[in-house]
Amino acid sequence: ACFMQQNSRWIFQASQMNGDLGFYTLKHDQIIVFNPLSALILTPLCNYYLFPLLDKCGFKLLVHKIAIGGFVCFIGFVCAIIVEFQIQENYISMLWLFPQYICAALSEILVLLSSLNFAYENGPAGMKSVMTAMVYLTVALGVALIPIVAALKLFKSQAYEFIFFASVLFINMIIFC
């Protein structure tokens, strides 16, 4: 749910921000392009630099990378919370969104790719597709949770909604570890 908010709640966040970059005016719905661009740039950097560094530090297992990716996503959500509080006080630049999108892309590389890799490498021969489907099912459940929480209107501001999701993510990652 946290990762997938870049496709919904973070775009709403961008709609309340200044897209003027001086040489180009970025529209709020164009900010989503930054995630795949970040992923394209970060994936080879992770393969050549981050993953070998994690291996040297003793984080060799795929579940280690998943845990680290979850905490990176949490950091991205802390960035989203900070930006949301800044939006409430000022009309700020969309460039403030870039750190949370970079964290989301890095988290996607660490969590989703490692989860799919784990399902394929560690699943019994007859269960590989079922385990892969379970990875995608968890993504789908996360996507479904976003509009449910938004529709319930449990929070008076989006900042508090972000705090809720970040807290749930943090507790989830502690339990996962």
C-alpha positions in Angstrom: 0.0 0.0 0.0 2.8 2.4 0.8 4.7 1.8 -2.4 1.6 2.1 -4.6 0.6 5.5 -3.2 3.0 7.0 -5.7 0.3 6.3 -8.3 -2.5 8.0 -6.4 -1.9 10.0 -3.2 1.5 11.3 -4.2 0.0 12.6 -7.4 -2.6 14.4 -5.4 0.2 15.8 -3.3 1.9 17.0 -6.4 -1.3 18.8 -7.5 -0.9 21.1 -4.6 2.7 22.0 -5.5 4.5 24.3 -7.8 5.7 22.5 -11.0 7.7 25.5 -12.4 11.3 24.3 -13.0 12.3 27.4 -14.7 12.8 25.8 -18.2 9.7 23.6 -18.0 6.5 23.5 -16.0 5.9 20.0 -14.7 2.2 19.0 -14.4 1.2 17.1 -11.3 0.3 13.9 -13.2 3.7 13.9 -15.0 5.5 13.3 -11.7 4.8 9.6 -11.9 7.3 9.3 -14.8 10.0 9.9 -12.3 9.5 6.4 -10.7 10.3 4.3 -13.8 13.1 6.6 -14.7 14.5 6.2 -11.2 14.1 2.4 -11.4 15.9 2.3 -14.8 18.8 4.3 -13.3 18.9 2.6 -9.9 18.6 -1.1 -11.1 22.1 -1.3 -12.7 23.5 0.8 -9.8 22.0 -1.7 -7.3 23.3 -4.7 -9.3 26.9 -3.4 -9.6 27.3 -1.4 -6.3 24.5 -1.8 -3.7 24.1 -5.5 -3.8 27.8 -6.3 -3.6 28.1 -3.8 -0.7 25.2 -5.5 1.1 26.8 -8.9 0.5 30.1 -7.6 2.1 28.1 -6.3 5.1 26.5 -9.7 5.6 23.2 -9.1 4.0 23.5 -11.9 1.5 20.0 -13.4 1.6 17.0 -12.2 -0.4 15.0 -11.8 2.8 17.7 -9.3 4.0 17.2 -7.2 0.8 13.4 -7.4 1.3 13.8 -6.1 4.9 16.1 -3.3 3.8 13.7 -2.4 1.0 10.9 -2.1 3.4 12.8 0.3 5.6 13.8 2.3 2.5 10.1 2.6 1.7 9.5 3.8 5.3 12.1 6.5 4.7 10.3 7.5 1.5 7.1 7.8 3.5 8.8 9.9 6.1 9.8 12.2 3.2 6.2 12.2 2.1 5.0 13.2 5.6 7.6 16.1 5.7 6.5 17.3 2.2 2.8 17.1 3.2 3.4 19.3 6.3 5.4 21.7 4.1 2.5 21.8 1.6 0.1 22.8 4.4 2.4 25.8 5.2 3.8 26.9 1.8 3.4 26.5 -2.0 6.5 24.5 -2.6 8.3 23.0 -5.6 7.5 19.5 -6.9 11.2 18.8 -6.7 10.5 18.1 -3.0 8.8 14.9 -4.2 12.0 13.5 -5.8 13.5 11.9 -2.6 10.3 10.0 -1.8 10.1 8.8 -5.5 13.7 7.7 -5.4 13.1 5.8 -2.1 10.0 4.2 -3.7 12.0 3.1 -6.8 14.8 1.7 -4.6 12.3 0.0 -2.4 10.6 -1.6 -5.5 14.0 -3.0 -6.6 14.8 -4.4 -3.2 11.4 -5.7 -2.2 9.5 -6.7 -5.4 12.5 -8.0 -7.4 13.9 -9.9 -4.3 10.4 -11.3 -3.5 9.9 -12.5 -7.0 13.5 -13.9 -7.0 12.8 -15.6 -3.7 9.6 -17.2 -5.0 11.4 -18.5 -8.1 14.6 -19.7 -6.4 13.2 -21.1 -3.2 9.8 -22.4 -4.3 9.3 -26.1 -4.8 9.1 -27.0 -8.5 5.3 -27.3 -8.5 4.8 -24.2 -6.5 6.9 -21.5 -8.2 4.0 -20.0 -10.0 1.8 -20.1 -6.9 4.5 -18.3 -4.9 4.9 -15.7 -7.6 1.1 -15.2 -7.7 1.2 -14.7 -3.9 3.7 -11.9 -4.4 1.4 -10.2 -6.8 -1.6 -10.9 -4.6 0.1 -8.9 -1.7 0.6 -6.0 -4.1 -3.0 -6.1 -5.2 -4.2 -6.2 -1.6 -2.0 -3.2 -0.9 -3.5 -1.3 -3.8 -7.0 -2.2 -2.6 -6.2 -0.9 0.9 -5.4 2.7 -0.3 -9.0 3.7 -1.4 -10.5 1.9 1.5 -8.5 4.0 4.0 -9.1 7.1 2.0 -12.9 6.5 1.8 -13.2 5.9 5.5 -11.9 9.4 6.1 -10.3 8.4 9.4 -7.8 11.2 9.2 -8.4 14.9 9.0 -5.4 15.5 6.7 -3.3 13.5 4.3 -0.3 14.0 6.5 -1.9 11.9 9.2 -2.9 9.3 6.7 0.7 9.1 5.6 1.8 8.7 9.3 -0.7 5.8 9.6 0.7 4.0 6.6 4.3 4.7 7.6 3.6 3.3 11.1 1.9 0.2 9.8 4.8 -0.3 7.4 7.4 0.1 10.2 5.6 -2.3 12.5 5.2 -4.8 9.6 9.0 -4.6 8.8 9.9 -5.1 12.5 7.7 -8.2 12.6 9.2 -9.4 9.2 12.7 -9.0 10.6 
